[in-house]
Amino acid sequence: MSAKLPFSSVCIIGSGLIGTSIGLALANKGISVTMLDQDSRTQGIAQALMGNEGGDISGAELVISAVPVSAFPMVIQTLERTIFKGVLIDVASIKAKPVLEVSNSRLEPTRFLPTHPMAGREFSGVESARGDLFEGRPWMIDSSGVDQQTLAWGKALIESLGAQVIDMPAADHDQAVALVSHLPQLISSLLAKQLAGKPVSWLELSGAGLRDTTRIAASDPLLWKEIIVANSSAIAPLLKSLASDLNDLISHLEGESFVAGVITEGQAGRALIPGKHGGKAREYTHLPIVIEDKPGQLAAIFDECAKVSVNIEDLSIEHSPGQQTGLITLAVSHSDAMTLKAHLESEGWDVHAPRS
């Protein structure tokens, strides 16, 4: 599989979630991966996961910087000392600052590809890394001023990890992630903050809505404080707009039509979010299946889906402790829902009418 990639040796500086996940995916393709990190423990775990002893930065054809924005200047200094002539890629969450720093260094700007994979988990660190982290995820690059080899290597890397290349200027990227990533993080954190000091009995009523909207509030504050501060100029106008909307809602909280309008506008905004793999958002049909509370039921349903070539887009499971049955709801396309319903009924499953 490594023959499909134009490079055979990679050095990844930064052994956190993103860096180690990239390393795992490349190591699985036969690429020689060297992991470097200021924390020797983290580096040791990451290198062990690669299945080899690694080397040093001087022997790498491709260097991937997976460090926080504040640490990128140290990466530049390290490469300047080694008189690095290979290809440099970074994966920092903002792009204008690293581009400026490379342009002011002794590195060759045309051999630097700024990128940002839009992937992650609420828990960071080497222990959370996984080789399939980037499957189906958008991965931004800024190809302006980059030579053809660097661009080709960057695209080959990204596509080999199952991600989708999106080419946009660094400044546009920073504005975009302020909206789709940084603002949601702050809102989730502020919402979760409201739970502090509230009665435990109240929190016991928490449902999926609260869990979904506060999931990323579990993110690493040390990582996010840098991201937010570094991109504050793009985030501030969004927060001011949100504050204005919030004040309007407070002023009209007793008006049913106003509240309905807020919910309706929210629905319209959510509908603009692209679907899986960056495509047009799809309206799924939800197929409910009542199952017995015994091992193997979920796997059996997956097998039945495979038999009729039905692709599951999402699923939810509801089961109360002590209950002898549970409810699995599969999100599939409308045609798949009809196909699967007929098949499961013929096999004796307790399947019910789908809903859009």
For each residue, the residues with C-beta under 8 A, 3 or more apart:
1: 4 29 30
2: 5 8 29 30 31
3:
4: 1 29 156 160
5: 2 8 29 31 156 157 160
6: 149 152 153 156
7: 10 31 61 62 87 153 156
8: 2 5 31 32 61
9: 31 32 33 34 55 59 60 61 62
10: 7 23 26 31 32 33 34 60 61 62 63 64
11: 33 34 36 55 56 57 59 60 62 63 64
12: 15 19 20 22 23 33 34 35 36 63 64 66
13: 19 36 37 57 63 64 65 66 67 75 78
14: 18 19 36 37 65 66 67 68 71
15: 12 19 20 23 35 36 37 39 42 43 45 46 47 66 126
16: 19 20 37 42 66 124 125 126 129
17: 20 21 120 121 123 124 125 126 128 129 133
18: 14 21 22 66 91 117 119 120 133
19: 12 13 14 15 16 22 23 35 37 46 64 66 67 91
20: 12 15 16 17 23 24 35 46 49 126 129
21: 17 18 24 25 119 129 130 131 133 134
22: 12 18 19 25 26 64 66 91 134 161
23: 10 12 15 19 20 26 27 33 35 46 49 50 129
24: 20 21 27 28 49 50 129 130 131
25: 21 22 28 29 131 132 133 134 160 161
26: 10 22 23 29 31 33 157 160 161
27: 23 24 30 31 33 49 50 51 52 131
28: 24 25 131
29: 1 2 4 5 25 26 160
30: 1 2 27
31: 2 5 7 8 9 10 26 27
32: 8 9 10 52 55
33: 9 10 11 12 23 26 27 50 52 54
34: 9 10 11 12 47 50 54 55 56 57 59 60
35: 12 15 19 20 23 43 46 47 50 54
36: 11 12 13 14 15 43 57
37: 13 14 15 16 19 40 42 43 46
38:
39: 15 42 43
40: 37 43 44
41: 44 45
42: 15 16 37 39 45 46 125 126
43: 15 35 36 37 39 40 46 47
44: 40 41 47 48
45: 15 41 42 48 49 126 127
46: 15 19 20 23 35 37 42 43 49 50 126 129
47: 15 34 35 43 44 50 52 53 54
48: 44 45 51
49: 20 23 24 27 45 46 126 129
50: 23 24 27 33 34 35 46 47 54
51: 27 48
52: 27 32 33 47
53: 47
54: 33 34 35 47 50
55: 9 11 32 34 59 60
56: 11 34 59
57: 11 13 34 36 60 63 78 79 82 84
58: 82
59: 9 11 34 55 56
60: 9 10 11 34 55 57 63 86
61: 7 8 9 10 86 87
62: 7 9 10 11 86 87 88 89 153 157
63: 10 11 12 13 57 60 75 79 84 86 87 88 89
64: 10 11 12 13 19 22 88 89 90 91 157
65: 13 14 72 75 88 89 90 91 92 98
66: 12 13 14 15 16 18 19 22 90 91
67: 13 14 19 71 72 74 75 92
68: 14 71 72 92 223 226
69: 72 92 93 94 97 98 226 227 230
70: 73 226 230
71: 14 67 68 74 75
72: 65 67 68 69 75 76 90 92 97 98 101
73: 70 76 77 101
74: 67 71 77 78
75: 13 63 65 67 71 72 78 79 90
76: 72 73 79 80 101 102 105 107
77: 73 74 80 81
78: 13 57 74 75 81 82
79: 57 63 75 76 82 84 88 107
80: 76 77 83 84 105 106 107
81: 77 78
82: 57 58 78 79
83: 80
84: 57 63 79 80 88 107
85: 108 111
86: 60 61 62 63 111
87: 7 61 62 63 111 112 113 149 150 153 154
88: 62 63 64 65 79 84 102 107 111 112 113
89: 62 63 64 65 112 113 115 153 154 157
90: 64 65 66 72 75 98 112 113 114 115
91: 18 19 22 64 65 66 115 116 117
92: 65 67 68 69 72 95 97 98 114 116
93: 69 116 177 181 227 230 231
94: 69 97 98 116 173 174 177 227 230 231
95: 92 98 99 114 116 140 142 170 171 173 174
96: 99 100 170 171 174
97: 69 72 92 94 100 101 230
98: 65 69 72 90 92 94 95 101 102 114
99: 95 96 102 103 112 114 142 170
100: 96 97 103 104
101: 72 73 76 97 98 104 105
102: 76 88 98 99 105 107 109 112
103: 99 100 109
104: 100 101
105: 76 80 101 102
106: 80
107: 76 79 80 84 88 102 111 112
108: 85 111 112
109: 102 103 112 145
110: 145 146 147 150
111: 85 86 87 88 107 108 146 147 150
112: 87 88 89 90 99 102 107 108 109 146 150
113: 87 88 89 90 141 142 143 146 150 151 153 154
114: 90 92 95 98 99 141 142 170
115: 89 90 91 139 140 141 142 154 158
116: 91 92 93 94 95 139 140 173 177
117: 18 91 134 137 138 139 140 158 163
118: 137 138 139 140 177 180 181
119: 18 21 133 134 137 139 163
120: 17 18 124 133
121: 17 124 128 133
122: 215 216 218 219
123: 17 127 128 218 220
124: 16 17 120 121 128 219 220 223
125: 16 17 42 128 129 220
126: 15 16 17 20 42 45 46 49 129
127: 45 123
128: 17 121 123 124 125
129: 16 17 20 21 23 24 46 49 125 126 133
130: 21 24 133
131: 21 24 25 27 28
132: 25 135 162
133: 17 18 21 25 119 120 121 129 130 137
134: 21 22 25 117 119 137 139 158 161 162 163
135: 132 161 162 163
136: 162 163 164 276 277
137: 117 118 119 133 134 162 163 164
138: 117 118 163 164 166 278
139: 115 116 117 118 119 134 158 161 163 164 165 166
140: 95 115 116 117 118 166 167 168 173
141: 113 114 115 151 154 155 158 165 166 167
142: 95 99 113 114 115 146 167 168 169 170 173
143: 113 146 151 167
144: 169
145: 109 110
146: 110 111 112 113 142 143 150 151 154
147: 110 111 150 151
148: 151 152
149: 6 87 152 153
150: 87 110 111 112 113 146 147 153 154
151: 113 141 143 146 147 148 154 155
152: 6 148 149 155 156
153: 6 7 62 87 89 113 149 150 156 157
154: 87 89 113 115 141 146 150 151 157 158
155: 141 151 152 158 159 165
156: 4 5 6 7 152 153 159 160
157: 5 26 62 64 89 153 154 160 161
158: 115 117 134 139 141 154 155 161 163 164 165
159: 155 156 162 163 165
160: 4 5 25 26 29 156 157
161: 22 25 26 134 135 139 157 158
162: 132 134 135 136 137 159
163: 117 119 134 135 136 137 138 139 158 159
164: 136 137 138 139 158 277 278
165: 139 141 155 158 159
166: 138 139 140 141 278
167: 140 141 142 143
168: 140 142 172 173 176
169: 142 144 172 173
170: 95 96 99 114 142 173 174
171: 95 96 174 175
172: 168 169 175 176
173: 94 95 116 140 142 168 169 170 176 177
174: 94 95 96 170 171 177 178 231 234
175: 171 172 178 179 234
176: 168 172 173 179 180
177: 93 94 116 118 173 174 180 181 182 231 234
178: 174 175 181 182 183 231 234 235 238
179: 175 176 182 183 238
180: 118 176 177 183 184
181: 93 118 177 178 184 185
182: 177 178 179 185 186 227 228 231 234 235
183: 178 179 180 186 187 235 238 239 242
184: 180 181 187 188 216
185: 181 182 188 189 216 219 224 228
186: 182 183 189 190 228 235 239
187: 183 184 190 191 242
188: 184 185 191 192 213 214 215 216 217
189: 185 186 192 193 216 217 219
190: 186 187 193 194
191: 187 188 194 213 214 217
192: 188 189 195 214 217
193: 189 190 196 217
194: 190 191 198
195: 192 198 203 214
196: 193
197:
198: 194 195 202 203
199: 202 203
200: 203 204
201: 204 205
202: 198 199 205
203: 195 198 199 200 206
204: 200 201
205: 201 202
206: 203 210 211
207: 210 211
208: 211 212 316
209: 212 213
210: 206 207 213 214
211: 206 207 208 214 215
212: 208 209 215
213: 188 191 209 210
214: 188 191 192 195 210 211 217 218
215: 122 188 211 212 218
216: 122 184 185 188 189 219
217: 188 189 191 192 193 214
218: 122 123 214 215
219: 122 124 185 189 216 223 224
220: 123 124 125 223 224
221: 224 225
222: 225 226
223: 68 124 219 220 226 227
224: 185 219 220 221 227 228
225: 221 222 228 229
226: 68 69 70 222 223 229 230
227: 69 93 94 182 223 224 230 231
228: 182 185 186 224 225 231 232 235
229: 225 226 232
230: 69 70 93 94 97 226 227
231: 93 94 174 177 178 182 227 228 234 235
232: 228 229 235 236
233: 236
234: 174 175 177 178 182 231 237 238
235: 178 182 183 186 228 231 232 238 239
236: 232 233 239 240
237: 234 240 241
238: 178 179 183 234 235 241 242
239: 183 186 235 236 242 243
240: 236 237 243 244
241: 237 238 244 245
242: 183 187 238 239 245 246
243: 239 240 246 247
244: 240 241 247 248
245: 241 242 248 249 262
246: 242 243 249 250
247: 243 244 250 251
248: 244 245 251 252 258
249: 245 246 252 253 258 259 262
250: 246 247 253
251: 247 248
252: 248 249 255 258 259
253: 249 250 259
254:
255: 252 258 259
256: 259 260
257: 260 261
258: 248 249 252 255 261 262
259: 249 252 253 255 256 262 263
260: 256 257 263 264
261: 257 258 264 265
262: 245 249 258 259 265 266
263: 259 260 266 267
264: 260 261 267 268
265: 261 262 268 269
266: 262 263 269 270
267: 263 264 270 271
268: 264 265 271 272
269: 265 266 272
270: 266 267 273
271: 267 268 281
272: 268 269 281
273: 270 281
274: 278 279 280 281
275: 278 279 280 281 282
276: 136 279 282 313
277: 136 164
278: 138 164 166 274 275
279: 274 275 276 282
280: 274 275
281: 271 272 273 274 275
282: 275 276 279 313 333
283: 356
284: 313 314 331 332 333
285: 331 332 333 334 336 337 354 355 356
286: 329 330 331 337 354 355 356
287: 329 330 332 337 340 341 351 352 354
288: 327 328 329 351 352 353 354 355
289: 301 327 328 329 330 344 349 350 351 352
290: 325 326 327 350 351 352
291: 297 298 301 325 326 327 328 349 350
292: 297 324 325 326
293: 319 323 324 325 326
294: 297
295:
296: 299 300
297: 291 292 294 300 301 326 328
298: 291 301 302 317 328
299: 296 302 303
300: 296 297 303 304
301: 289 291 297 298 304 305 328 330 344 349
302: 298 299 305 306 312
303: 299 300 306 307
304: 300 301 307 308 340 343 344 347 349
305: 301 302 308 310 311 312 330 340
306: 302 303 309 310
307: 303 304 343
308: 304 305 339 340 343
309: 306
310: 305 306 332 336 339 340
311: 305 332 333 336
312: 302 305 315 330 331 332
313: 276 282 284 331 332 333
314: 284 330 331
315: 312 328 329 330 331
316: 208 328 329
317: 298 326 327 328 329
318: 326 327 329
319: 293 323 325 326 327
320: 323
321:
322:
323: 293 319 320 326
324: 292 293
325: 290 291 292 293 319
326: 290 291 292 293 297 317 318 319 323
327: 288 289 290 291 317 318 319
328: 288 289 291 297 298 301 315 316 317
329: 286 287 288 289 315 316 317 318
330: 286 287 289 301 305 312 314 315 337 340
331: 284 285 286 312 313 314 315
332: 284 285 287 310 311 312 313 336 337 340
333: 282 284 285 311 313 336 337
334: 285 337 338 354 356
335: 338 339
336: 285 310 311 332 333 339 340
337: 285 286 287 330 332 333 334 340 341 354
338: 334 335 341 342 354
339: 308 310 335 336 342 343
340: 287 304 305 308 310 330 332 336 337 343 344 351
341: 287 337 338 344 345 351 354
342: 338 339 345 346
343: 304 307 308 339 340 346 347
344: 289 301 304 340 341 347 349 351
345: 341 342 348 349 351
346: 342 343
347: 304 343 344
348: 345
349: 289 291 301 304 344 345
350: 289 290 291
351: 287 288 289 290 340 341 344 345
352: 287 288 289 290
353: 288
354: 285 286 287 288 334 337 338 341
355: 285 286 288
356: 283 285 286 334
